[in-house]
């Protein structure tokens, strides 16, 4: 019994010592603040102890004005000012070809002659009949004046004269259809026939092209149809003639919008005095639709995209007067040109926008520090003011 009592006594003393040691260790982990407030672990700064954030570094640029052009680009094809494929109206055998392949022809020049022996004979017969009818009619006029024949005989001779005249006109028209002449000044293509060929009506003979000036036909999206005007100037480049640019003047615009592609056809003309331009060439067209001499522009790097609502950060003076802060401003964009983008709404001339460092800006009113970079001579400085 004495042994058990001694065992329990020693165990009680051990528990008391362990509890005292744990209490002292806990007290040692606590620290006392200068104001007498005990805190546990690392001390937290009070409301007035937050350290001032260091201003972030940003690069900036000023909003400036620049002359901008509204432009529309398209592709098209060159066409002759006038073009025709010569075809016979009647069947016949070719007896003469009065042109050479690729040669210049003049309006009214005989190009193709078909066998016209029978029509020429009919013309001669009609002329003879007309001569007889004219003589009879003249004789009846004299006889009526003398009272030897009735007025009816004179009327019949007048009708016969008209019939003879009509027969002659018909014979001459039939003969003329066997002669094919150039309808306008131009250049003949490569013929598809030879002398002696028998052609049916409607067969292709040769094409005639008037290319002293050429048309360029191109299509623009329907949204431009209200901006295109006759007389506007477009710049045309051709893959077949690299390094050269041609001025084209808008001549006409199709009044109908193509329902399939929602586009409008535009036709412009190009002078072709040296005959370098050929129908069918592939053309790239740049059409100027308008000019804004005082458009506001900023570098493209200043624009922060956000769906359909892009924005920029502008610099504003801080409340204490000694700092610079940023302000987020929504903008409406326009045309782009040589790394600059037009701002149609949201900014004013002389505003300063952030061009680099936007990702470090966390909120409006945040203090920033402007990094001064050496300015290289800007290209196209003559255009910007």
C-alpha positions in Angstrom: 0.0 0.0 0.0 2.8 2.4 0.8 4.4 1.7 -2.5 1.1 2.5 -4.4 0.7 5.8 -2.4 4.3 6.7 -3.3 3.7 6.0 -7.0 0.6 8.2 -7.2 2.4 11.0 -5.4 5.3 11.0 -7.9 2.8 10.9 -10.8 0.9 13.9 -9.5 4.2 15.9 -9.0 5.2 15.0 -12.7 1.8 16.3 -14.0 2.1 19.5 -12.1 5.7 20.1 -13.4 4.6 19.4 -17.0 1.6 21.7 -16.8 3.8 24.5 -15.4 6.3 24.0 -18.2 3.6 24.2 -20.9 2.2 27.4 -19.4 5.6 29.0 -19.3 6.3 28.0 -23.0 2.9 29.6 -24.0 3.7 32.8 -22.2 7.1 32.9 -23.9 5.4 32.8 -27.3 3.4 36.0 -26.5 4.9 39.4 -27.1 3.8 42.7 -25.7 3.2 45.7 -28.2 4.6 49.2 -27.4 1.1 50.4 -26.4 0.7 47.5 -24.0 -1.4 45.4 -26.3 -0.3 41.7 -26.5 -0.1 40.2 -29.9 0.6 36.6 -30.9 3.1 35.8 -33.7 4.1 38.4 -36.2 2.8 41.9 -35.5 0.2 43.4 -37.9 0.5 47.1 -38.8 -2.4 49.2 -37.7 -4.6 51.2 -40.0 -2.2 54.0 -40.1 0.9 51.9 -40.6 0.3 50.6 -44.2 3.4 51.3 -46.2 2.9 53.7 -49.2 3.0 51.7 -52.5 5.9 52.6 -54.7 4.7 54.2 -58.0 4.8 51.9 -61.0 6.9 52.8 -64.0 5.0 53.5 -67.3 5.8 54.9 -70.7 3.6 57.5 -72.2 2.8 59.4 -75.4 0.8 62.5 -76.2 -2.4 62.5 -78.3 -1.7 64.3 -81.5 -3.4 65.2 -84.8 -2.7 63.7 -88.2 -4.2 63.9 -91.6 -6.0 60.5 -92.2 -7.7 59.2 -95.3 -10.7 56.8 -95.3 -9.7 54.1 -97.6 -11.3 51.0 -99.1 -9.3 48.2 -100.7 -10.6 45.7 -103.2 -9.5 43.5 -106.1 -10.9 43.7 -109.6 -10.2 43.1 -113.3 -9.4 45.3 -116.3 -11.8 45.6 -119.1 -11.7 47.2 -122.5 -13.4 50.6 -122.9 -15.2 49.0 -125.9 -15.1 45.4 -126.9 -17.0 43.4 -129.5 -16.8 39.9 -131.1 -17.6 40.1 -134.8 -20.2 37.5 -136.0 -22.0 37.2 -139.3 -25.7 37.8 -139.5 -26.1 35.3 -142.4 -24.4 32.2 -143.5 -21.8 32.4 -146.2 -18.3 31.7 -147.5 -15.5 34.1 -146.8 -13.9 35.6 -149.8 -11.7 38.4 -148.2 -10.1 39.1 -144.9 -9.0 42.7 -144.8 -7.1 42.8 -141.5 -4.1 41.3 -139.7 -4.0 39.7 -136.3 -3.3 42.3 -133.6 -3.5 45.2 -136.1 -5.2 48.5 -135.4 -8.4 49.0 -137.4 -10.5 52.1 -138.0 -14.2 52.6 -137.7 -16.0 51.6 -141.0 -13.0 49.6 -142.3 -14.0 46.5 -144.2 -12.7 43.5 -142.3 -14.5 40.5 -143.7 -16.2 40.0 -147.1 -18.5 37.1 -147.8 -19.5 35.7 -151.2 -22.1 38.2 -152.5 -22.6 37.3 -156.1 -26.3 36.6 -155.8 -27.1 39.7 -153.7 -25.2 41.9 -156.1 -27.2 40.5 -159.0 -30.4 41.2 -157.1 -29.2 44.7 -156.5 -28.6 45.2 -160.3 -32.1 43.8 -161.0 -33.7 46.1 -158.5 -32.0 49.1 -159.9 -33.2 48.2 -163.4 -36.8 47.8 -162.2 -36.5 51.1 -160.4 -35.3 52.8 -163.5 -38.3 51.5 -165.5 -40.7 52.5 -162.7 -39.3 56.0 -162.6 -39.6 56.3 -166.4 -43.2 55.1 -166.4 -44.2 57.4 -163.6 -42.7 60.4 -165.3 -44.5 59.5 -168.6 -47.8 59.2 -166.8 -47.3 62.6 -165.2 -46.9 64.1 -168.7 -49.9 62.2 -170.1 -52.2 63.2 -167.2 -51.2 66.8 -167.8 -52.2 66.5 -171.4 -55.4 64.6 -170.5 -54.5 61.4 -172.3 -54.6 59.0 -169.3 -56.6 59.0 -166.1 -55.4 59.9 -162.6 -55.7 56.2 -161.7 -52.8 55.4 -164.1 -50.7 58.0 -162.4 -51.4 56.6 -159.0 -50.6 53.1 -160.1 -47.2 54.2 -161.6 -46.4 56.0 -158.3 -47.1 52.8 -156.3 -45.0 50.8 -158.7 -42.2 53.3 -158.2 -42.4 52.9 -154.5 -42.3 49.1 -154.8 -39.2 49.3 -157.0 -37.5 51.6 -154.5 -38.2 49.1 -151.7 -36.9 46.2 -153.7 -33.7 48.0 -154.3 -33.3 48.9 -150.6 -33.9 45.3 -149.7 -31.3 44.0 -152.1 -28.7 46.5 -150.9 -29.4 45.6 -147.3 -29.0 41.9 -148.1 -25.7 42.6 -149.8 -24.5 44.8 -147.0 -25.0 42.0 -144.4 -22.3 40.1 -146.3 -19.7 42.8 -145.5 -18.5 43.1 -141.9 -16.8 46.4 -141.0 -15.2 47.7 -137.8 -17.8 49.3 -135.5 -15.1 51.6 -133.8 -11.4 52.3 -133.7 -9.5 49.5 -131.9 -7.2 46.6 -132.1 -8.1 43.3 -133.8 -7.5 40.1 -131.9 -6.5 36.8 -133.4 -8.9 35.6 -136.0 -10.5 32.2 -135.8 -11.2 31.8 -139.6 -9.5 31.9 -142.9 -10.5 32.8 -146.5 -12.7 30.0 -147.9 -14.3 29.0 -144.6 -18.0 28.6 -144.7 -19.6 30.2 -141.6 -23.0 29.9 -140.2 -24.7 32.9 -138.8 -23.5 33.7 -135.3 -20.1 32.1 -135.6 -17.1 34.0 -134.0 -14.7 35.6 -136.4 -12.5 38.0 -134.4 -12.7 40.4 -131.4 -12.1 44.1 -131.6 -10.8 45.9 -128.4 -10.6 49.6 -127.8 -7.9 49.9 -125.1 -6.8 53.5 -125.5 -8.3 53.7 -122.0 -9.4 50.8 -119.9 -12.0 50.2 -117.2 -11.2 48.5 -113.9 -14.3 46.9 -112.3 -14.2 46.0 -108.6 -16.6 45.4 -105.8 -16.9 47.1 -102.4 -18.8 46.1 -99.3 -22.3 47.6 -99.2 -21.4 49.8 -96.3 -19.3 52.0 -98.6 -22.1 52.6 -101.2 -23.0 55.9 -99.6 -19.3 57.2 -99.7 -18.5 56.4 -103.3 -18.8 59.3 -105.7 -18.2 59.8 -109.4 -14.9 61.6 -109.9 -13.1 60.0 -106.9 -9.6 58.9 -107.6 -8.4 55.3 -106.9 -4.9 53.9 -107.0 -4.5 50.7 -109.0 -1.6 48.3 -108.9 -1.2 45.2 -111.1 0.6 42.0 -110.3 1.6 41.7 -114.0 3.3 45.2 -113.8 5.0 45.3 -110.4 6.4 48.6 -109.1 3.9 50.7 -111.0 0.8 52.5 -109.8 -2.0 53.9 -112.0 -4.6 56.5 -111.2 -8.2 55.6 -111.9 -11.2 57.9 -111.9 -14.5 56.5 -110.7 -17.0 56.6 -113.6 -20.1 54.8 -112.4 -21.5 52.7 -109.6 -24.1 49.9 -110.1 -27.4 51.0 -108.5 -28.1 47.4 -107.5 -26.5 45.7 -104.5 -25.4 42.1 -105.1 -27.7 40.1 -102.8 -25.2 37.1 -102.7 -22.1 39.0 -101.5 -23.7 42.2 -100.3 -21.4 44.2 -102.4 -21.7 47.0 -105.0 -20.0 47.1 -108.4 -17.8 50.2 -109.1 -16.2 51.1 -112.5 -13.3 53.4 -112.9 -11.2 54.3 -116.0 -7.5 54.4 -116.5 -5.6 56.2 -119.3 -3.6 53.7 -121.4 -1.7 55.7 -123.9 1.2 53.3 -124.0 -1.1 50.3 -124.3 0.6 48.5 -121.4 -2.7 47.6 -119.7 -4.6 44.7 -121.2 -8.1 43.5 -120.6 -8.3 40.7 -118.1 -5.4 41.8 -115.9 -5.8 41.3 -112.1 -5.9 44.6 -110.3 -5.6 45.7 -106.7 -7.6 48.9 -106.0 -7.2 51.4 -103.1 -10.0 53.9 -103.2 -9.9 57.1 -101.0 -13.3 57.9 -99.7 -12.6 61.0 -97.6 -9.9 62.9 -95.7 -9.8 64.2 -92.1 -7.0 66.7 -91.7 -7.2 66.9 -87.8 -7.8 63.3 -86.7 -6.7 62.5 -83.1 -4.3 59.5 -83.1 -2.4 57.6 -80.4 0.1 54.7 -80.7 -1.5 51.3 -81.1 0.3 50.2 -77.9 -1.9 52.6 -75.9 -5.1 50.7 -76.6 -6.2 48.1 -74.1 -8.6 45.8 -75.8 -11.7 44.6 -73.9 -14.3 43.1 -76.2 -16.1 45.8 -77.9 -15.2 48.5 -75.3 -11.4 49.3 -75.7 -9.9 51.8 -73.3 -6.7 53.7 -72.5 -5.1 55.0 -69.4 -4.5 58.8 -69.2 -2.2 60.7 -66.9 -3.8 63.0 -64.3 -2.3 65.1 -61.5 -2.6 63.6 -58.0 -4.6 65.1 -55.2 -1.4 66.2 -53.3 -0.1 67.9 -56.5 3.2 66.2 -56.4 2.2 62.8 -57.9 0.8 61.6 -61.1 -2.0 59.1 -61.3 -3.8 57.2 -64.1 -7.4 57.3 -65.1 -9.1 54.7 -67.3 -11.0 56.2 -70.3 -13.2 54.4 -72.7 -12.5 55.3 -76.4 -14.1 54.8 -79.8 -11.6 53.9 -82.5 -11.4 54.6 -86.1 -8.8 54.1 -88.9 -5.3 52.7 -88.4 -2.2 54.0 -90.2 1.5 53.3 -89.7 1.3 52.1 -86.1 -1.2 54.9 -85.1 -4.8 54.4 -84.4 -7.5 57.1 -84.6 -9.5 57.9 -81.5 -12.9 59.4 -82.5 -14.3 59.7 -79.0 -12.8 59.8 -75.4 -9.7 61.9 -75.8 -8.7 65.5 -76.4 -5.6 67.0 -78.2 -2.7 67.1 -75.8 -3.8 64.3 -73.5 -1.1 61.9 -72.3 -1.8 58.2 -72.5 0.1 55.2 -71.2 1.7 53.2 -73.9 3.6 50.6 -71.8 3.1 49.2 -68.3 -0.7 49.0 -68.3 -0.5 45.5 -67.0 1.0 46.8 -63.7 -1.8 49.4 -63.3 -4.3 47.8 -60.9 -7.0 50.5 -60.5 -7.9 54.1 -61.3 -6.1 56.7 -59.3 -3.0 54.6 -58.9 0.3 56.6 -58.7 2.7 56.1 -61.6 6.2 57.3 -62.5 6.8 58.3 -66.1 9.9 56.8 -67.7 11.6 59.2 -70.1 12.8 57.4 -73.2 15.0 58.9 -75.9 12.7 59.9 -78.8 13.7 58.8 -82.3 12.7 60.9 -85.2 9.1 59.9 -86.0 8.5 58.8 -89.6 6.0 60.9 -91.4 6.5 63.8 -89.1 5.4 66.1 -91.9 2.0 64.6 -91.7 1.6 64.9 -87.9 1.2 68.1 -86.0 
